[in-house]
Amino acid sequence: MRSSGQSSPEKASWGVRLAALGGLIFLHFPIVVIILYAFTTEEQTYQFPPPGLTLRWFGAIMERPDFWRALSLSVQVAAVATFIAIIFGTLTAAALYRSRFFGREFISLLVILPIALPGIVTGIALRSGINILDVDFSMWTIVIGHATFCIVTVYNNVVARLRRTAYSQIEASFDLGASAFQTLRYVILPNIATALLAGGMLAFALSFDEVIVTTFTSGTTQTLPIWIFSQLARPRDRPVTNVAALIVIMITFIPILLAYRLTEQDND
């Protein structure tokens, strides 16, 4: 039973609803087109409606070893970049969330800046730095590029959770004789566990489908987004390319949805 002091939320006007619907259609219509034409029987043209629907392109892509190599590399890069992001993002959040020192805001800006910059700018900067250091392009250079913005994702989630956690719990833990490791294990980690998980899943999704940074740091190595980009020059492979894009959508959609659910539960 709602208390008398609480008012019911106002309903949005029809204009706002239509604007929201239009925005959703604008954002997601291209995705619907990709999903639809992943099942078309037509090989080279986008005829609407499709002349027929088939699953044979899924079988065709499963027989492509170049697709599996690209998928495997993307998963490896995303996993390693996420692991690095969880470690450094958490440590950075722990160092900055309660500290007060000269230049703290500037350091916070530098931590967040990579995700605000266009990926092509980050890619060019990383490529120039790697060339100066005379380092060969490999999977690890891709990981470095992806970790730059994955760290931000984890940092934002963890620092927000730490700011909502009562510091008195940590002080009470020390007062009761707990060591720093015990406080970390039994007080801090349980409080930030869901934030870490949500940040890690978002970082994995961002890394998996990132194409700009990969383009400028991978050299001859192809991740799945680059493989899809290279297939666009082959008209007869368009349905196969659409299937690959559908796989990318599904792999990125699941962790983003789970991260959203975790964040929503924490806010309840």
C-alpha positions, -999 to +999 in steps of 0.1 A: +000+000+000+015+033-011+020+060+016+002+093+012+035+111+008+043+093-024+029+104-057+024+082-087+048+087-116+033+109-144+028+093-178+048+106-207+030+125-234+022+109-268+048+132-284+075+119-261+065+083-267+065+087-304+099+104-303+113+075-282+098+050-306+113+068-336+147+068-319+145+031-312+135+023-348+163+045-361+189+027-339+177-009-344+164-010-379+198-017-395+202-046-370+169-060-381+180-058-417+212-078-410+192-105-391+167-108-419+192-111-447+213-136-428+185-161-437+178-150-473+182-174-502+195-146-525+233-144-527+242-110-541+213-085-538+191-072-510+157-079-525+128-070-503+110-090-493+136-118-495+127-144-521+130-171-495+145-181-462+172-206-455+197-218-429+223-229-453+245-198-447+250-209-411+264-242-424+285-223-449+302-201-423+308-231-400+330-246-428+352-214-431+385-219-412+393-182-416+361-173-398+370-196-369+405-181-367+391-146-365+364-156-340+390-173-318+414-143-319+385-119-310+375-140-280+411-143-268+418-106-272+385-097-254+392-121-225+427-109-219+418-072-223+389-078-198+412-095-173+437-066-175+408-041-173+394-057-141+428-055-124+439-020-133+403-006-133+397-018-098+431-007-085+426+028-101+391+031-086+404+021-051+433+046-054+411+076-064+377+072-049+386+086-014+420+101-019+424+139-018+456+153-034+466+179-059+459+168-095+433+141-085+407+154-109+432+157-137+442+120-132+406+110-131+401+128-164+431+110-180+416+076-169+382+084-184+395+101-216+403+070-237+366+061-239+356+096-249+382+099-277+373+085-312+387+050-316+406+061-347+425+087-327+434+061-301+444+037-328+467+062-346+483+072-314+489+036-304+503+027-338+527+056-337+539+047-302+543+010-311+563+020-342+585+042-322+592+014-298+599-009-328+575-036-315+560-061-339+522-060-343+506-091-327+477-102-306+493-084-276+493-050-294+456-055-300+451-063-263+469-031-253+447-011-276+415-026-263+425-025-227+428+013-229+390+018-230+381-014-212+398-001-181+375+029-181+344+006-182+355-013-151+367+018-133+334+036-137+314+007-123+338+000-094+343+036-084+305+042-084+300+012-061+328+022-038+313+056-033+280+039-023+297+016+002+300+029+037+336+034+046+327+026+082+325-010+073+362-010+063+371+009+094+351-016+116+369-045+099+403-030+109+391-022+144+381-058+149+416-069+140+412-080+104+443-077+081+442-057+049+438-090+029+409-101+051+392-068+048+396-070+010+383-105+009+354-103+033+343-067+031+354-049+000+351-077-026+316-088-016+305-052-019+319-046-053+315-081-068+285-073-089+300-041-101+332-060-111+311-086-129+290-060-147+321-039-157+339-070-169+310-081-191+307-047-206+344-046-212+343-080-229+315-068-252+332-036-261+365-053-268+349-081-288+332-058-314+358-030-315+371-025-350+389+009-352+416+003-326+421-032-340+426-019-375+454+003-364+472-022-341+467-056-356+489-054-387+481-085-407+461-102-379+424-103-384+399-102-356+362-110-363+352-073-370+381-069-394+372-102-411+336-090-416+349-057-430+372-076-455+342-097-466+322-066-477+343-066-509+329-100-519+293-097-530+287-134-532+296-137-495+271-112-483+248-137-466+278-153-449+289-119-438+254-112-424+256-144-404+290-134-390+275-100-380+246-118-364+270-139-343+288-107-332+254-092-322+245-122-301+279-125-284+279-088-275+242-086-266+243-113-239+270-098-217+255-063-221+220-076-211+235-094-181+254-064-170+222-043-173+203-068-151+231-067-125+231-030-124+193-028-122+193-052-093+219-032-074+198+000-079+166-016-065 
